[in-house]
Amino acid sequence: MAKSHYDWKDGPAKLEQHSVAKHNLLRSYLSAYFPTLVSSPHQEELRLTIVDGFAGGGAYTHNTTGELILGSPFICLQAAEEAEARINHSERIKKVRFNVDYIFVEKSRDAANHLAKTVNEQGYGLRVGKDVQLLQGDFNTHADNIIEHVHKKTPRSGRSIFVLDQYGYTQVPMSLLAKIFQALPRAEVILTFNVDSFNSYASDKSERSPLENIGLPNVFQGRSLQDIKNNERDWRAYIQSQLYPHIVRSAGSRFHTPFFIRSAKGHGDFWLLHLSMHQKARDVMTEVHWEHSNTFIHYGGEGLDMFKIGYITSADERFTQQGKLGYTFDDDARKRTEEKLHLDIPRLIYANEDGQSFETLHATTCNDSPATARIYKGVLGSLAKQGEIDIVSPDGRHKTSANQIKDEDRILPPRQRKLFT
Ligand SMILES: C[S@@+](CC[C@H](N)C(=O)[O-])C[C@H]1O[C@@H](n2cnc3c(N)ncnc32)[C@H](O)[C@@H]1O
């Protein structure tokens, strides 16, 4: 399990650095997410449930500065307040009412008590039992009632975000993720998975592995983790590429990002998975990874097939060769991604003379790429200018500018190409 756990018995816990990175990501994601829920100037209400399933004790002291830092439940509350103020700016005629419920679950009694105290101290006490629910106990035990609550609030969409910031990786069974996505079509999950905890279990064939216990049997085809660590060039890359497909298949979510939070050593031991049913949600999260460049690290390729065997190079090797870690969503990573997409996209488009819409191209490839829709569009615009592809709108207009590309535009092999092939 995780090497050190937070302790709220005698006041705020000491904050660990990876939590700062998680908090920053959550804040940025929610900030970018709320505007996507307000599609029209006439919209009057926004309905959403935010579930923090592993909520913690609500407050930390920074281990060097001693500063008080609020935990994930307050990031959720404050992100909504800020978004509400921003969306309802003075020029907006019809104001949007934020109808958001917050459900915070915490198993440890000390942590739950500390969270309740912090909720009061931060001025949210009167909202408890109304839009803010504090539940003490195991998230798994409360999950059915929470899903039911979301379903009642938003019967058609089930719009909800589940922040599942577990210790280690054994607290969230795949069957629970599957239940969430089956019941709630617009649910999203942000799941922490501490792969460093893999260190502490030697895979012994006579014992059920912790992965098996959460519904992920035989992920490594009988290989022990020790064997993987001893023999794979980069064991994190191997785990990312092998485990990711198993998790998303078991969870049944359609769109995902599988990147690591970098630790002080430069490596990523905290794996952060974003699972959703909607490509826009995936894209918003990918944008946030780029916005927080150098906070995240990716152990695969840069094009449309990021886990294809052979792409994976050792992060250590990249470190020594380039004086810095390889794929950290920085300018260098962006340049390499653009170059690779320049090669990968035409190959895909030329396979079918009828082409495909931008929406389909993005939806069918984004799970296997670190690129955002914006990067795709930049590359498509430049390919169209070079005559490598055609981009045609439903009314027959040809486009070459990235920011004019719309979901319904078709991306086709160029017409001239047909004459010569
Ligand atoms: C990594 S900490 C959460 C930190 C918090 N999300 C934040 O960013 O401020 C994990 C928390 O989950 C709690 N926990 C562990 N197992 C749990 C379970 N099965 N259900 C709910 N909470 C659990 C732990 O007591 C701990 O407070």
The ligand as an SDF file (V2000), in Angstrom:
LIG
                    3D

 27 29  0  0  0  0  0  0  0  0999 V2000
   -5.3430   10.2430   -0.6960 C   0  0  0  0  0  0  0  0  0  0  0  0
   -6.4130   10.5880    0.6320 S   0  0  0  0  0  0  0  0  0  0  0  0
   -7.5600   11.7340   -0.0300 C   0  0  0  0  0  0  0  0  0  0  0  0
   -7.0770   13.1290   -0.1900 C   0  0  0  0  0  0  0  0  0  0  0  0
   -8.1280   14.0920   -0.6720 C   0  0  0  0  0  0  0  0  0  0  0  0
   -8.7860   13.5990   -1.8860 N   0  0  0  0  0  0  0  0  0  0  0  0
   -7.5360   15.4690   -0.9640 C   0  0  0  0  0  0  0  0  0  0  0  0
   -7.0200   15.6370   -2.0790 O   0  0  0  0  0  0  0  0  0  0  0  0
   -7.5820   16.3300   -0.1180 O   0  0  0  0  0  0  0  0  0  0  0  0
   -7.4070    9.1470    0.6910 C   0  0  0  0  0  0  0  0  0  0  0  0
   -8.5170    9.2100    1.7430 C   0  0  0  0  0  0  0  0  0  0  0  0
   -9.4290    8.1450    1.5180 O   0  0  0  0  0  0  0  0  0  0  0  0
   -9.8440    7.6040    2.7600 C   0  0  0  0  0  0  0  0  0  0  0  0
  -10.2830    6.2200    2.4710 N   0  0  0  0  0  0  0  0  0  0  0  0
   -9.5570    5.0840    2.4060 C   0  0  0  0  0  0  0  0  0  0  0  0
  -10.3300    4.0540    2.0180 N   0  0  0  0  0  0  0  0  0  0  0  0
  -11.5760    4.5590    1.8190 C   0  0  0  0  0  0  0  0  0  0  0  0
  -12.7920    4.0000    1.3540 C   0  0  0  0  0  0  0  0  0  0  0  0
  -12.8880    2.6940    1.0460 N   0  0  0  0  0  0  0  0  0  0  0  0
  -13.8720    4.8050    1.2470 N   0  0  0  0  0  0  0  0  0  0  0  0
  -13.7800    6.1250    1.5250 C   0  0  0  0  0  0  0  0  0  0  0  0
  -12.6500    6.7240    1.9710 N   0  0  0  0  0  0  0  0  0  0  0  0
  -11.5550    5.9500    2.0920 C   0  0  0  0  0  0  0  0  0  0  0  0
   -8.6140    7.7170    3.6200 C   0  0  0  0  0  0  0  0  0  0  0  0
   -8.9670    7.7310    4.9950 O   0  0  0  0  0  0  0  0  0  0  0  0
   -8.0330    9.0510    3.1560 C   0  0  0  0  0  0  0  0  0  0  0  0
   -8.5020   10.1040    3.9290 O   0  0  0  0  0  0  0  0  0  0  0  0
  1  2  1  0
  2  3  1  0
  2 10  1  0
  3  4  1  0
  4  5  1  0
  5  6  1  0
  5  7  1  0
  7  8  2  0
  7  9  1  0
 10 11  1  0
 11 12  1  0
 11 26  1  0
 12 13  1  0
 13 14  1  0
 13 24  1  0
 14 15  1  0
 14 23  1  0
 15 16  2  0
 16 17  1  0
 17 18  1  0
 17 23  2  0
 18 19  1  0
 18 20  2  0
 20 21  1  0
 21 22  2  0
 22 23  1  0
 24 25  1  0
 24 26  1  0
 26 27  1  0
M  CHG  2   2   1   9  -1
M  END
$$$$
